[in-house]
Amino acid sequence: MHPLFDQRRYLIPFRSILLPQIFTDTLVIGGGAAGLSAAIAASAHGDVIVLAKGKLGLSNTAWAQGGIAVPLDHANDSPEAHVRDTLVAGAGLCDEPVVRFTVERAESAIRRVMAWGFRPDLDAQKHIDLGREGGHSFRRIIHSDGDATGRALADALLERTRQCDTVRLFENCFAIDLLTPSNAPGSPVMGAITHHPKHGLQMIWARATILASGGAGALWRESTNPPVATADGLALAYRAGATLADLAFMQFHPTTLYVAGAARTLISEAVRGEGAYLLDEHLHRFMPEQHELAELAPRDVVSLAIARKLAEQSLSHVWLDCRHLRDFPARFPGISANLRRFDLDPARDLIPVNPAAHYMVGGVRTDWTGRTDVPGLYAVGEAASTGLHGANRLASNSLLEALVFGHAAGEACVEMRSESNAWGTPARQGPVQVISDIPISPSGELDLADVRSSLRSVMWRNVGVERSGPKLDDVLEMFNFWARYTLDKIFDDLTGWEAQNMLLAGALVTRSAAWRSESRGCHTRSDHPASRDDFAVHDLWRRSADTPRTLPLAQPAVA
Ligand SMILES: Cc1cc2nc3c(=O)[nH]c(=O)nc-3n(C[C@H](O)[C@H](O)[C@H](O)COP(=O)(O)OP(=O)(O)OC[C@H]3O[C@@H](n4cnc5c(N)ncnc54)[C@H](O)[C@@H]3O)c2cc1C
């Protein structure tokens, strides 16, 4: 990667003591399921500030449809079966102890949010209705308001957060960078420099900082994520010296509604769970010949089958056939409403679908309580890489992870109030003098919209569902070129900072994908179609290192 990717410590020049100062015990960057869970837990032992760069309702959490995986059917299902399914989906890269940790806490996590007002849909016997999704051996998907699970969960968490009088919620407040007293490796994170359209730049000093900034879907042209998912958290953490892991693994969702010119919207896996078929242009149902689970095969298998079908038949989409499903509008009211906007009736019409970037499996490497390797910094939710998902996330395990790890990090971060915390670094609360000097760039004006759209197109074409070494190398070259006239600039609003973060995160993802010379989980290389034992490791990347450190998988405890 071009040295510019590693040179900048901060995106903007500033003198910390000249800016307005705000103090808190815990700063949470992100107001989705992970951030709000962390904030609620942390509020029990101090004051908390939660940042959201847009409105609080705009997050991957609020857009989630399918549900939350919890092995609640005690007569048939079990935590052990859930662990097994997660390990199978993770394709040999899950840290099994982390999988057990998460699944064992699933039921208590869901009971906790139910106590805060989250209302799962019930079946005719008034029991929690459990749906089925790909890769799950049993019906274990808790859903709410049909396909509006994420919205229902976000509302319940937000309502509970608003009741915590030690929590302040800052909407439209963009975290530009994490603050460290020096640029030396191991320097602790002490909060963030932020920008709010009305209040301008502010220093928020915190004893503990929890990064809960969500996903990276907006790096790809075809994406199910809201536009806020620009991978800021990955870029912030990287610049602050934290270790990032397994970034090659972006999960592509097989079925987003493909209507040219309209934003892509997800057609939940639960629709295939209820029995919908995938058809090619000859109306041939092609999944049974690809996998024994047909349309309910793991997402990487279905996405790859569709991507290859599109290439083979030069198509823009395949069809989802729901015409034989009963009660579609009742079970999927949100999807039905969206289809109506395009005059599509699932009882009558075939639905055009194609794959899209959906879930960032990799992220900031953490332990079981969300601790990163930088003192004072925790990461949770989609921004984090805990080892739960391995090389591919099992459907509906991510909201679960956000609830479990958000809570764990919110509880753990009280340690930063004492001298003896997990890093053994005395906890300090600012202010300290931080000086960022950046020379004015001599290069000319930039069309940021063009940079963003070129980046997203190239990520989709060459770092998409199927990749190859030479194409990944081409993308890295392109990123190096763009970096020369984009990363040297100083911007004064979110559009520019996001573009710089997207460029850095895109380069990091591509570098990890180029390094991983194998196919595994949701990372498919046409030039290395098989998995390789020597790649059954996590790849860990830190600022200023050209090659990754590799980490063997955590092994299950011996009984
Ligand atoms: C369409 C869709 C459907 C899904 N369906 C499911 C499902 O059924 N089940 C499931 O388990 N998972 C599902 N997922 C995945 C799941 O929703 C996410 O992984 C999960 O919600 C992530 O939660 P989070 O709290 O980590 O991040 P998010 O909910 O994305 O929240 C991120 C927050 O960070 C803030 N933020 C980001 N950058 C900054 C910055 N620089 N400064 C300040 N704030 C910032 C944002 O404003 C936002 O508040 C789905 C995702 C999508 C997109």
The ligand as an SDF file (V2000), in Angstrom:
LIG
                    3D

 53 58  0  0  0  0  0  0  0  0999 V2000
  -30.7420   -4.8840    5.3970 C   0  0  0  0  0  0  0  0  0  0  0  0
  -30.0720   -5.6070    6.5300 C   0  0  0  0  0  0  0  0  0  0  0  0
  -30.7100   -6.7050    7.1020 C   0  0  0  0  0  0  0  0  0  0  0  0
  -30.1010   -7.3880    8.1650 C   0  0  0  0  0  0  0  0  0  0  0  0
  -30.7780   -8.4190    8.7600 N   0  0  0  0  0  0  0  0  0  0  0  0
  -30.2260   -9.0160    9.8460 C   0  0  0  0  0  0  0  0  0  0  0  0
  -30.9490  -10.0080   10.5710 C   0  0  0  0  0  0  0  0  0  0  0  0
  -32.0850  -10.3250   10.2570 O   0  0  0  0  0  0  0  0  0  0  0  0
  -30.3460  -10.5810   11.6480 N   0  0  0  0  0  0  0  0  0  0  0  0
  -29.0820  -10.2560   12.0430 C   0  0  0  0  0  0  0  0  0  0  0  0
  -28.5780  -10.8130   13.0240 O   0  0  0  0  0  0  0  0  0  0  0  0
  -28.3900   -9.3070   11.3780 N   0  0  0  0  0  0  0  0  0  0  0  0
  -28.9290   -8.6830   10.3150 C   0  0  0  0  0  0  0  0  0  0  0  0
  -28.2250   -7.7110    9.6570 N   0  0  0  0  0  0  0  0  0  0  0  0
  -26.9160   -7.3280   10.1800 C   0  0  0  0  0  0  0  0  0  0  0  0
  -27.1180   -6.5250   11.4530 C   0  0  0  0  0  0  0  0  0  0  0  0
  -28.2190   -5.6630   11.2800 O   0  0  0  0  0  0  0  0  0  0  0  0
  -25.8910   -5.7060   11.7970 C   0  0  0  0  0  0  0  0  0  0  0  0
  -24.7460   -6.4960   11.7550 O   0  0  0  0  0  0  0  0  0  0  0  0
  -26.0150   -5.1210   13.1950 C   0  0  0  0  0  0  0  0  0  0  0  0
  -27.2280   -4.4500   13.3200 O   0  0  0  0  0  0  0  0  0  0  0  0
  -24.8470   -4.1950   13.4660 C   0  0  0  0  0  0  0  0  0  0  0  0
  -25.1260   -3.4700   14.6250 O   0  0  0  0  0  0  0  0  0  0  0  0
  -24.0850   -2.3850   15.1020 P   0  0  0  0  0  0  0  0  0  0  0  0
  -24.6550   -1.8060   16.3380 O   0  0  0  0  0  0  0  0  0  0  0  0
  -22.7340   -2.9890   15.1590 O   0  0  0  0  0  0  0  0  0  0  0  0
  -24.0360   -1.3070   13.9220 O   0  0  0  0  0  0  0  0  0  0  0  0
  -25.1810   -0.3970   13.3120 P   0  0  0  0  0  0  0  0  0  0  0  0
  -26.5110   -0.8460   13.7280 O   0  0  0  0  0  0  0  0  0  0  0  0
  -24.9240   -0.2810   11.8640 O   0  0  0  0  0  0  0  0  0  0  0  0
  -24.9080    1.0260   13.9760 O   0  0  0  0  0  0  0  0  0  0  0  0
  -23.7820    1.7890   13.6150 C   0  0  0  0  0  0  0  0  0  0  0  0
  -23.8630    3.1520   14.2690 C   0  0  0  0  0  0  0  0  0  0  0  0
  -22.5990    3.7770   14.1820 O   0  0  0  0  0  0  0  0  0  0  0  0
  -22.7800    5.1310   13.8290 C   0  0  0  0  0  0  0  0  0  0  0  0
  -21.5440    5.5920   13.1940 N   0  0  0  0  0  0  0  0  0  0  0  0
  -20.8560    5.0320   12.1820 C   0  0  0  0  0  0  0  0  0  0  0  0
  -19.7590    5.7560   11.9080 N   0  0  0  0  0  0  0  0  0  0  0  0
  -19.7640    6.7990   12.7600 C   0  0  0  0  0  0  0  0  0  0  0  0
  -18.9060    7.9180   12.9540 C   0  0  0  0  0  0  0  0  0  0  0  0
  -17.7980    8.1130   12.2230 N   0  0  0  0  0  0  0  0  0  0  0  0
  -19.2270    8.8110   13.9170 N   0  0  0  0  0  0  0  0  0  0  0  0
  -20.3430    8.6690   14.6550 C   0  0  0  0  0  0  0  0  0  0  0  0
  -21.1910    7.6180   14.5220 N   0  0  0  0  0  0  0  0  0  0  0  0
  -20.9000    6.7110   13.5830 C   0  0  0  0  0  0  0  0  0  0  0  0
  -23.9850    5.1200   12.9210 C   0  0  0  0  0  0  0  0  0  0  0  0
  -24.5470    6.4120   12.8500 O   0  0  0  0  0  0  0  0  0  0  0  0
  -24.8620    4.1050   13.6530 C   0  0  0  0  0  0  0  0  0  0  0  0
  -25.5600    4.7540   14.6870 O   0  0  0  0  0  0  0  0  0  0  0  0
  -28.8190   -7.0060    8.6060 C   0  0  0  0  0  0  0  0  0  0  0  0
  -28.1790   -5.9140    8.0260 C   0  0  0  0  0  0  0  0  0  0  0  0
  -28.7970   -5.2160    6.9970 C   0  0  0  0  0  0  0  0  0  0  0  0
  -28.0980   -4.0520    6.3850 C   0  0  0  0  0  0  0  0  0  0  0  0
  1  2  1  0
  2  3  1  0
  2 52  2  0
  3  4  2  0
  4  5  1  0
  4 50  1  0
  5  6  2  0
  6  7  1  0
  6 13  1  0
  7  8  2  0
  7  9  1  0
  9 10  1  0
 10 11  2  0
 10 12  1  0
 12 13  2  0
 13 14  1  0
 14 15  1  0
 14 50  1  0
 15 16  1  0
 16 17  1  0
 16 18  1  0
 18 19  1  0
 18 20  1  0
 20 21  1  0
 20 22  1  0
 22 23  1  0
 23 24  1  0
 24 25  2  0
 24 26  1  0
 24 27  1  0
 27 28  1  0
 28 29  2  0
 28 30  1  0
 28 31  1  0
 31 32  1  0
 32 33  1  0
 33 34  1  0
 33 48  1  0
 34 35  1  0
 35 36  1  0
 35 46  1  0
 36 37  1  0
 36 45  1  0
 37 38  2  0
 38 39  1  0
 39 40  1  0
 39 45  2  0
 40 41  1  0
 40 42  2  0
 42 43  1  0
 43 44  2  0
 44 45  1  0
 46 47  1  0
 46 48  1  0
 48 49  1  0
 50 51  2  0
 51 52  1  0
 52 53  1  0
M  END
$$$$
